Amino acid sequence: MKDVAQHAGVSTATVSRVLNGHAAPTPETRVRVLAAIEELGYRPNALARSLRTTSTQTLGLVISDLMNPFFAEIARAVEDEARSHGYCVVIGNADESAEQEATYVRTLLDRRVDGLLLCPATDDPSLVREVSAGGVPLVLLDRTVRGATCPVVRADGSEALTSLARRLVGAGHTRIGVIAGPPNTSTGRERTDVLTGSLGGLAQVVHGDFRQASGSQAAAKLLDGGATALVAMDNLMGLGALGEIRARGLQIPHDIALAVFDDQPWFPLLDPPITVIAQPTVEMGKAAARSLLALIDGRQPDDVRLTAKLVLRGSLGEAEL
């Protein structure tokens, strides 16, 4: 800043006023300061400024798996909403690992983010307690943890899953394979409980890890067990199931019915298009960012629970009639 002041022939106080958007003594002075900043390539030190202002205008977002289109779309929505309020977003990919999640969370806190959005890798509450104890504003997104007291933004797929179960049973399916998520995540556990509860004794459950390979392996076990319909509890496991079905030369929906929790842009383009339970990802991301900004502003937002919807496209066959 001293170099800029000397180059422009003004005081450092004048440079500071221009940088912070305040009026310079004269319009000509402002022009000289801006020209000096441009010529010298001066860039204010954001971390040093944050020590004075107590704000970095930065939000942290730690998501479960950046390779999952569901989380990528949520991250984009968070960024869009944050940017509209003058904030930048720094993203960490936990890769469905509790250890990697903790590393990113602590790194972001060390970088003095103003608040944190977290999609928990597991339902272990210890990391959430650590963040909350430090007084950093925190919002959970998509998943929750045991005993969470911070705001949670998520989608409720209960009604859609119940409707899906009724359709499968009504179409005469008696061996319905459920490719479930990990039981140590709230989404993996809750989705499975709702669907299997609605199916009664007709469900055969194999747990995956929200990854494509686990979906393929689970589908193989369920198909070997005589399943006539498969329901994958996230889109990557759904892709794995689809790959296993294709590898066996089975035809959807004539040989096997298929439905997937979460949508992907290419699911409607397949033949037949894949029936899904679609979550409002954009709305979730934007709502989470707004909740976090409210916390930063000293307000206490309520939990946000949006509704996931069953989208019938043809991969269930008679169950969609």
C-alpha positions as CSV (number, residue, x, y, z in Angstrom):
1,M,0.0,0.0,0.0
2,K,2.9,2.3,0.7
3,D,4.3,1.6,-2.8
4,V,0.9,2.5,-4.3
5,A,0.7,5.7,-2.3
6,Q,4.2,6.8,-3.3
7,H,3.5,5.9,-7.0
8,A,0.3,7.9,-6.9
9,G,1.7,10.8,-4.9
10,V,-0.9,10.4,-2.1
11,S,-1.1,9.1,1.5
12,T,-1.6,5.5,2.5
13,A,-4.9,6.6,4.1
14,T,-6.1,7.8,0.7
15,V,-5.2,4.5,-0.9
16,S,-7.1,2.7,1.9
17,R,-10.2,4.8,1.3
18,V,-10.1,4.1,-2.5
19,L,-9.6,0.3,-1.8
20,N,-12.6,0.3,0.6
21,G,-14.9,2.1,-1.8
22,H,-14.9,5.4,0.0
23,A,-14.6,8.8,-1.6
24,A,-11.2,10.1,-2.5
25,P,-10.4,13.8,-1.9
26,T,-10.9,14.4,-5.7
27,P,-12.0,12.3,-8.7
28,E,-8.5,12.9,-10.1
29,T,-6.9,11.5,-7.0
30,R,-9.1,8.3,-7.3
31,V,-8.0,7.9,-10.9
32,R,-4.3,8.2,-9.9
33,V,-4.7,5.7,-7.1
34,L,-6.5,3.1,-9.4
35,A,-3.9,3.6,-12.1
36,A,-1.0,3.0,-9.6
37,I,-2.8,-0.2,-8.4
38,E,-3.0,-1.4,-11.9
39,E,0.5,-0.5,-12.9
40,L,2.0,-2.1,-9.7
41,G,-0.2,-5.2,-9.8
42,Y,-1.2,-4.5,-6.2
43,R,-3.6,-7.0,-4.5
44,P,-4.8,-6.5,-0.9
45,N,-4.0,-9.4,1.5
46,A,-7.3,-10.9,2.2
47,L,-6.2,-12.8,5.3
48,A,-4.6,-9.7,6.8
49,R,-7.7,-7.7,6.0
50,S,-9.8,-10.3,7.8
51,L,-7.9,-9.8,11.0
52,R,-9.2,-6.3,11.0
53,T,-12.7,-6.8,9.6
54,T,-13.2,-10.3,11.2
55,S,-14.6,-11.4,7.8
56,T,-13.1,-13.1,4.7
57,Q,-16.3,-13.0,2.7
58,T,-15.6,-16.7,2.1
59,L,-17.8,-19.7,2.8
60,G,-16.5,-23.3,3.1
61,L,-18.3,-26.2,1.5
62,V,-17.3,-29.8,2.2
63,I,-19.2,-32.3,0.1
64,S,-19.3,-36.0,0.2
65,D,-18.2,-36.9,-3.4
66,L,-17.4,-34.3,-6.1
67,M,-17.7,-37.1,-8.7
68,N,-21.3,-37.5,-7.9
69,P,-23.4,-35.2,-10.2
70,F,-25.9,-34.7,-7.3
71,F,-23.2,-33.0,-5.2
72,A,-21.7,-31.2,-8.1
73,E,-25.0,-29.5,-8.9
74,I,-25.5,-28.6,-5.3
75,A,-22.1,-27.0,-5.2
76,R,-22.9,-24.9,-8.2
77,A,-26.1,-23.7,-6.6
78,V,-24.3,-22.8,-3.4
79,E,-21.7,-20.9,-5.4
80,D,-24.4,-19.0,-7.4
81,E,-26.3,-18.0,-4.3
82,A,-23.2,-17.0,-2.3
83,R,-21.8,-14.9,-5.2
84,S,-25.1,-13.0,-5.4
85,H,-24.4,-11.9,-1.7
86,G,-20.7,-11.0,-2.3
87,Y,-19.2,-14.3,-1.0
88,C,-16.8,-16.7,-2.5
89,V,-17.0,-20.5,-1.9
90,V,-14.0,-22.8,-1.2
91,I,-14.9,-26.4,-1.8
92,G,-13.4,-29.6,-0.3
93,N,-14.1,-33.1,-1.5
94,A,-14.4,-35.6,1.3
95,D,-14.6,-38.5,-1.1
96,E,-16.9,-40.3,1.3
97,S,-14.1,-40.5,3.8
98,A,-14.5,-39.3,7.4
99,E,-10.8,-38.7,7.7
100,Q,-10.5,-36.6,4.6
101,E,-13.7,-34.7,5.6
102,A,-12.1,-33.8,8.9
103,T,-8.9,-32.6,7.2
104,Y,-10.8,-30.3,4.8
105,V,-13.0,-28.9,7.6
106,R,-10.0,-28.1,9.8
107,T,-8.1,-26.6,6.9
108,L,-11.1,-24.3,6.0
109,L,-11.4,-23.2,9.6
110,D,-7.7,-22.4,9.7
111,R,-8.3,-20.3,6.5
112,R,-10.9,-18.3,8.6
113,V,-14.0,-19.0,6.5
114,D,-17.0,-17.0,7.7
115,G,-19.2,-20.1,7.8
116,L,-19.2,-23.8,6.8
117,L,-21.6,-26.0,4.8
118,L,-21.1,-29.7,5.4
119,C,-22.5,-32.8,3.8
120,P,-21.4,-35.3,6.5
121,A,-19.6,-38.5,5.3
122,T,-21.0,-40.4,8.3
123,D,-23.5,-39.8,11.1
124,D,-20.7,-39.5,13.7
125,P,-21.4,-36.2,15.5
126,S,-17.8,-35.5,16.7
127,L,-16.7,-33.3,13.9
128,V,-19.9,-31.2,14.0
129,R,-19.5,-30.8,17.7
130,E,-15.9,-29.6,17.1
131,V,-17.0,-27.0,14.6
132,S,-19.9,-25.8,16.8
133,A,-17.7,-25.5,19.8
134,G,-15.4,-23.2,17.9
135,G,-18.3,-20.8,17.3
136,V,-18.2,-21.1,13.5
137,P,-21.6,-20.8,11.8
138,L,-22.5,-24.3,10.5
139,V,-25.2,-25.7,8.3
140,L,-25.6,-29.4,7.4
141,L,-26.6,-30.2,3.8
142,D,-28.3,-33.3,2.5
143,R,-27.3,-35.5,5.5
144,T,-27.5,-35.0,9.2
145,V,-25.8,-36.5,12.2
146,R,-26.9,-37.8,15.6
147,G,-27.9,-35.0,17.9
148,A,-27.3,-32.2,15.5
149,T,-28.4,-28.8,16.8
150,C,-27.3,-26.7,13.8
151,P,-29.7,-26.0,10.8
152,V,-30.2,-28.8,8.4
153,V,-31.2,-28.5,4.7
154,R,-32.3,-31.7,3.0
155,A,-34.9,-33.3,0.8
156,D,-37.6,-35.7,2.0
157,G,-38.2,-38.7,-0.3
158,S,-40.6,-40.6,2.0
159,E,-43.7,-40.0,-0.1
160,A,-42.0,-40.7,-3.4
161,L,-40.5,-43.9,-2.0
162,T,-43.8,-45.1,-0.7
163,S,-45.5,-44.4,-4.0
164,L,-42.7,-46.3,-5.8
165,A,-43.2,-49.3,-3.5
166,R,-47.0,-49.3,-4.1
167,R,-46.4,-49.3,-7.9
168,L,-43.9,-52.2,-7.8
169,V,-46.2,-54.3,-5.5
170,G,-49.2,-53.5,-7.6
171,A,-47.4,-54.7,-10.8
172,G,-46.9,-58.1,-9.2
173,H,-43.2,-57.9,-8.2
174,T,-42.4,-60.2,-5.2
175,R,-38.6,-60.0,-5.3
176,I,-37.6,-56.4,-5.2
177,G,-33.8,-55.8,-4.9
178,V,-32.8,-52.7,-2.9
179,I,-29.3,-51.3,-3.5
180,A,-29.0,-49.4,-0.2
181,G,-26.6,-46.7,0.9
182,P,-24.3,-47.1,3.9
183,P,-26.2,-47.6,7.1
184,N,-23.8,-45.2,8.9
185,T,-25.2,-42.2,6.9
186,S,-28.6,-40.7,7.5
187,T,-29.7,-40.8,3.9
188,G,-28.5,-44.4,3.4
189,R,-30.4,-45.5,6.5
190,E,-33.6,-43.5,6.2
191,R,-34.3,-44.2,2.5
192,T,-33.8,-47.9,3.0
193,D,-36.1,-47.9,6.1
194,V,-38.9,-46.1,4.2
195,L,-38.8,-48.3,1.1
196,T,-38.4,-51.7,2.9
197,G,-41.1,-50.7,5.4
198,S,-43.4,-50.0,2.5
199,L,-42.5,-53.3,0.7
200,G,-43.0,-55.5,3.7
201,G,-41.3,-58.8,3.2
202,L,-40.8,-58.4,-0.5
203,A,-37.5,-56.5,-0.3
204,Q,-34.0,-58.0,-0.6
205,V,-31.4,-55.5,0.6
206,V,-27.7,-55.3,-0.3
207,H,-25.7,-52.3,0.9
208,G,-23.4,-50.3,-1.3
209,D,-21.3,-47.2,-0.6
210,F,-22.8,-44.6,-2.9
211,R,-20.2,-45.5,-5.6
212,Q,-20.8,-47.0,-9.0
213,A,-18.7,-50.1,-8.4
214,S,-20.7,-51.0,-5.3
215,G,-24.0,-50.6,-7.3
216,S,-22.7,-53.1,-9.9
217,Q,-21.7,-55.6,-7.3
218,A,-25.0,-55.3,-5.4
219,A,-27.0,-55.6,-8.5
220,A,-25.2,-58.8,-9.4
221,K,-26.0,-60.4,-6.0
222,L,-29.7,-59.3,-6.3
223,L,-30.1,-60.5,-9.9
224,D,-28.5,-63.8,-8.9
225,G,-31.1,-64.0,-6.2
226,G,-33.9,-63.7,-8.6
227,A,-34.9,-60.0,-8.3
228,T,-37.4,-58.8,-10.9
229,A,-37.0,-55.1,-10.0
230,L,-34.1,-53.1,-8.7
231,V,-34.1,-49.8,-6.8
232,A,-30.8,-48.0,-6.4
233,M,-30.6,-45.5,-3.6
234,D,-28.4,-43.0,-5.4
235,N,-27.5,-42.2,-8.9
236,L,-23.9,-43.6,-9.0
237,M,-25.1,-46.9,-7.6
238,G,-27.9,-46.7,-10.2
239,L,-25.3,-46.4,-13.0
240,G,-23.5,-49.5,-11.6
241,A,-26.8,-51.4,-11.6
242,L,-27.5,-50.3,-15.1
243,G,-24.1,-51.5,-16.2
244,E,-24.6,-54.9,-14.7
245,I,-28.0,-55.2,-16.3
246,R,-26.5,-54.4,-19.7
247,A,-23.6,-56.8,-19.2
248,R,-26.0,-59.6,-18.7
249,G,-28.0,-58.8,-21.8
250,L,-31.2,-58.1,-19.9
251,Q,-33.8,-55.8,-21.2
252,I,-35.4,-53.0,-19.2
253,P,-38.2,-53.2,-18.3
254,H,-39.1,-56.5,-19.9
255,D,-36.6,-58.6,-17.9
256,I,-35.9,-56.3,-15.0
257,A,-37.5,-53.1,-13.7
258,L,-35.2,-50.3,-12.5
259,A,-35.7,-47.1,-10.5
260,V,-33.0,-44.8,-9.1
261,F,-33.0,-42.3,-6.2
262,D,-31.5,-39.1,-7.7
263,D,-31.6,-38.0,-11.3
264,Q,-28.9,-37.5,-13.8
265,P,-29.0,-35.3,-17.0
266,W,-28.6,-38.4,-19.2
267,F,-31.2,-40.6,-17.5
268,P,-34.1,-39.2,-19.7
269,L,-32.0,-39.9,-22.8
270,L,-31.5,-43.6,-22.3
271,D,-33.7,-46.3,-23.9
272,P,-35.9,-46.7,-22.0
273,P,-35.6,-43.5,-19.9
274,I,-34.9,-44.2,-16.3
275,T,-37.6,-43.6,-13.7
276,V,-36.1,-41.7,-10.7
277,I,-36.9,-40.0,-7.5
278,A,-35.6,-36.5,-8.2
279,Q,-34.3,-34.2,-5.5
280,P,-34.6,-30.4,-5.9
281,T,-30.8,-30.0,-5.9
282,V,-30.6,-26.4,-7.0
283,E,-33.2,-25.3,-4.4
284,M,-31.2,-27.3,-1.7
285,G,-27.9,-25.6,-2.5
286,K,-29.4,-22.1,-2.6
287,A,-31.4,-22.7,0.6
288,A,-28.3,-24.0,2.4
289,A,-26.3,-20.9,1.4
290,R,-29.1,-18.6,2.5
291,S,-29.3,-20.4,5.9
292,L,-25.6,-20.1,6.4
293,L,-25.6,-16.4,5.5
294,A,-28.5,-15.9,8.0
295,L,-26.4,-17.5,10.7
296,I,-23.4,-15.3,9.9
297,D,-25.8,-12.3,10.1
298,G,-26.7,-13.4,13.7
299,R,-30.2,-14.8,12.8
300,Q,-31.3,-18.4,13.6
301,P,-32.8,-20.0,10.5
302,D,-35.2,-23.0,10.7
303,D,-34.4,-26.4,9.2
304,V,-35.3,-26.7,5.5
305,R,-37.0,-29.8,4.3
306,L,-37.8,-29.9,0.6
307,T,-39.7,-32.6,-1.3
308,A,-38.2,-35.2,-3.6
309,K,-40.6,-36.4,-6.4
310,L,-41.2,-39.6,-8.3
311,V,-40.6,-39.1,-12.0
312,L,-42.0,-41.9,-14.1
313,R,-40.3,-42.4,-17.4
314,G,-40.7,-46.0,-18.5
315,S,-38.1,-48.2,-16.8
316,L,-40.7,-49.8,-14.5
317,G,-42.9,-51.2,-17.2
318,E,-46.3,-52.2,-15.9
319,A,-45.7,-50.5,-12.6
320,E,-46.1,-47.2,-14.3
321,L,-49.5,-47.9,-15.9
